[in-house]
């Protein structure tokens, strides 16, 4: 008897789980003879919603399916999935494939641009991007480049590059710059307080005791910065190693603290004031900013001027080539959409219906705001 009940329970469970699986595989949109499933949409939506500026502001987008932020992302994801399906069909028709070697070459190009493999890994980590996700995104980019090459000529002549340079001279002018390396000892009172209060052993501390601990930690970090300054001043040649071993700015620490050339406006005022007041191969006294304590080594200076065409030519050509390729892909996409048979199996995913809901939500928000404005 118990065996029969168990079998019956398992059978019911199997039906329930199968039902969940079927729902996720339901077609919400048909594009020619291909389908976009609920699962595909959910995956793409979650990725965009979780990485959106709204999510970084702490707004829980997915909790309100009728909210204008949700609808805005929903419309964008729907259009992107339709375009991707059409382009995938075109790629298959043209027999365009991307090998691991192609992706490896693209990764190598990016490593050359950012400086090192370690630097690339650090950038990915800081942006919450896994290595596999990065390679998958890069694979799609390589596919599009291969497709663009088949669509038409995207090469750029020297004459075209020079024309762009002459018409955009202001873009190639630069202000006075300095090149510097730094060692950062982070010292943000708010962050330090959060660390202290999150420790269970400090749960019973009074506000004044917490403040005292924060000040104690700030003093310790200032002392560390002073010590590093004295070491750096005594041995300028050892600055890079000091930065690698001690700087809390992990992005530049791997490069010995090197920040490259920068203009005054690119750094916080305290940092810029100290850096621009120094001669090359000199170290500033410890500088405090909102980020903490900095020891700054100026390594070079550059007067204000204009980048010559010959130096800017390669970058201009790359930019104009990308613009031509994007135009070729945009034209193809419009043509594919115009000639495609697109059926919204679930009307909720029709961009027109999404846009109608979006406009109603915006109108409602405006109406809700009127009484508040009138009461002020």
N, C-alpha and C positions, 0 to 999 in steps of 0.2 A: 504493500500500500504506500509506504513511504517512498519507495522507488518510483511509483507512478506519479506521486505528487511532485517529486524532484524533476522528473522528465517534463511534466506539465509546466513547472516553473521555468525551466530552461527554455522550453518552446516559446513561452510568452516573452521571455527576455530577448530571445533571438528575433522575434517579430518586432519588438520595440526598438532594438538596436538597428535592425534592418530599416525600419521606418525613418529613424534619424539619418541614416546613411543616404536613403533615397531622397530625403528632403534636401540634403546638401548637394546632391547630384541633379536636382531638378533644373531644367533649362529656364533661365529668366529672359535670355535674348538669343535669337537665332540670327546668324550672319552668314548669308548664302547657305551652305550645307553644314556649317559649323555651329556649335552651341556654346554659350557662355553660361556656366552653371552658377547656382547660388554659392557654392563653396569657393569658386574662383572669384566671384564678386566680394564675398566676405573677407577673403585673404587680402585682396588688393585694397579694400576699404580700410581694414584694420591697419595695414602698413602706412597708409597715408594719414589716417586719423591719429595714430600713435606718434607719428613724426611731425605733426603739424604744429604751427606756432600756438594754436589754441591749446593743444595738449601740454605744451611747455608752460603755458600760463595756469595750468591746473584745471582747465575746463574739461569736464567729462562729456565729450561729444556724443559718445554712443548711447548715453542714457536718455537722450531726447531725439528720437527718430524724426520728429516734426520740426526740430529746431533749424534755424537757417544755416548754422554752421554744418550740421549734419547733411542737410540737403545740398549745400554747396559742394561738399566733398563727394556726395553721392553722384551728382551730375558729372563732376570731373572724372571720377573713376569709371562711370558707365561709358563715357565718350572714349576714354583711354583704352578700355577693354575692347571696344568695337574697332578702334584703329589698330590695336595690336593684332586682333584676329585677322583683319584684312591684310596687314603687312606680313603676318606669318604665312598666309596663303600665297602672297606674292613671292616671298622668299622661297617657298617650296616649289612654286612654279618655275622660278629661275634657278633652282638647284643651288642656292647659296647656303653654304655651311661654314661653321666656325670651328676650328680645331683647338685643342688645348695649346698647341704651339702658337696659334694666333693670339690667344688670351695671354699667354706668357710674354709675348712680344709687347702687347699693350700694357701689361703690368710693368715691364722693364722701362717703357717710355715714361710712365708716371713716376717710377722710382727716380729716374734721371732728373725729372722736373722738381721733385720735392727734396732730393738730396741723398736719401738712403732708404734701404728697406726698413730700417728701424724707425725712421721718421714717418714712413707711410703707415706702418703698423700702429704707431702712436696716434696719428690722425684718425685712423679707422676706429681705434679704441675710444678716443675722445668723442666721436660722433655716434658711438653705439652700433657700428657696422661690423658684422662678422666677416672673416676672410672669404667664406663661401658666398655670402651675399654680395660682397664686392666683386668677386669674379663673375657671378651670374649677371650682375648689372653691366659689367664691362663686356661680357659676351654679347649682350643685346646691343651695346653701343658699336661693337665691331661689326655686327650683322648689318646695322644701319649704314655704316660707312661703306661696306662692301656693296650694299644695294645702291647707294648713292653713286658709286663709281660706275655702275651699269646703266644708270639713268641718263647720264650726260657728262660733259666735260666740266669739271669744277676747278681746273687749274687756274692759277692767277699769274699774270705776267708782271714783269718789273714795272711796266708802264702803269698798270692798274694799281699796284702797290704805291707807286710814287704819287699818283692822282689822289689816292686816299690820304696819304701823308700831307700833301699840300692843302687839301680841303679840311684837314683836322689838325693843323699845326699846334693849336692850343693843347691838344691831348698829349703832345710829346714834350711840353715844357715842364720843367720840374724846379721846385724851390731848393734852397740850400738844404743839404742833408749831411748827416753824420752816420758813420758806421760804428756800432758799439756792441760789446758783449756785456752781459750782466749775470750776477748771481742774485737770486731772489730768496729771501727768507720770509715766507708768508706769515702775516701777522694781522689777521682780521679778527677783531674782538668778538664779533657775532658768531663766527665759525668756532672760535675757541670756546665760547660759552656753550654752544650747542654740544660740543664734544664732552665738556665737563658735566653738563646736566643729563646727558644720555647715559652716563656711567652709573649703574645701579648703586655703587657705594657712595655716590654723592647725592642720593635722593633726599636726604634729610638736611642738606645744606640750606642755610638762610641766604637771602639775596645778597647781603653784605659779604658773606663768606664766599659766595660764587664770584662776586666782583673782585674780591681779594685774590682768588685763584686765577682769574683772568689776567689781572695785572701782573701777577707773579710769572705767568707764562709769557706775557708780552715782554717783560724785562729779560727773561731767559733768552728769548728769540733776538732781542736787541743785542744782548751780550754776544750771542753767536755771530750775528752780523758784524759787530765790531771786531771780533777775533778774526773772522775771514777777511775783513778789510785790511787788517794789519799784515796778515799772511800774503795777501795779494799784492800789497804795496811793496813788501820786501822782496817779492819774486814775481814780477809781471809775467815772465815766461811760463809760469805755472798756473796762470789764471784759468786756462781751459780745463785743466784737470780739477781745479777747485770747483769750477762750475759743474762739471760732470758728476762730481762726488757729493755736492752739497745743495745745488740750486733746486728750489721747489717749482721752478718753471720747467716742467718736464719736456715741453716742446723744444726749448732751446738748449736745455742741459746736455742733450745728446750731441749737440754741435758745439760744445764748449762754451755755451752761453751766447753764441753769436746771433744777433738780431738782424744782421744785414744793414743796408742803408735805410734811413727813415727821415721824414720831414718832421718839423716841430709838432704839427697838428696830429701826427699819427700816434703820439704817446701822451700819457697823462702829464699835466703841466709840470709837476714836481720833477718828473723824470727828464722831460725835455729841457727844462731850465738847467739842470745839472750837466746833461750830456752836451748841450750846445755851448756851455761855458768852458769846456775842456779842450785842450790840445790833444792831438793824436798821441797814443802811448802814455796816457796819464789816467790815473784812477781817481774817481771822485770819493769824497767822504761818504759815509752811509746816507742814503736818501730814503726818506719815508714817503710812501704813497698809500692809496687805499688798498693796495695789494700786499703791502708789507714793507720790508727793508731791502733796498737794492745797493749792490756794489757795482759801479759802472766803469768799464774800461772802454775808452774811446780809441778806436783803431784807425779811423780815416775820416776825412772830411771831403765834401763835394760842394763846390759853389753852385748857385742857381744857374740854370742853363737850359738847353734844348737838346734832346737826344737826336743825333744825326740820322738821316734816312737809312744809311747803310747798316747802322746798328739795329734800327727798328724794323728793317725790311722783312726778316724771317717771321717775326711775330705778326706783322701786318698780313703777310701772305697766308699764314695759318688761320688768322681770323677771317679773312675774306674767303678762303677755301671752305671753312666751316659754314659761312653764311650761304655760299652757293649750294652746298650739299643740303642744307636745311630747306632751301627754296625748292630744290628738286624733290625732296621727300614730301614737303607740304603739297606741292602740285600733284604728286602721285596719290597722296592720301585723299585729297579732294576728289580726284577722278575715281578712285576706288569706292569712296562713299557714295558718289553720285550714281554709280552703276551697280551698286550692291543691293541685294535683297535683304533688308534688315527688318526683322519681326520682333516686337517686344512681347514675348510670350506672357510675361507678367507686366501689365500696364504700369505698375509702380516704377519700372525702370525706364520708361519712356522719358527722355529729356524734357519734352514739352510738359508732361505731367509734373515732373520734378520742379521745373521752372515755375509752373502755376502755383504749386505749394509754397515754393520759396517766396514768390511775390506776396502771397496771402500772409505768410509769416512775418515778412518785413512790414507790411501794412498794419498787422496786428501789434507789432512792437511799437510802431509810431503812434498808434491809437492809445496804447497803454501808457506811453510817455507823456501824452498831452495833459492829463489831470495833474501829474507831478509838476509839470512846467507851470501850469496855471496857478498852483498853490504856492509857488515861490514868490 
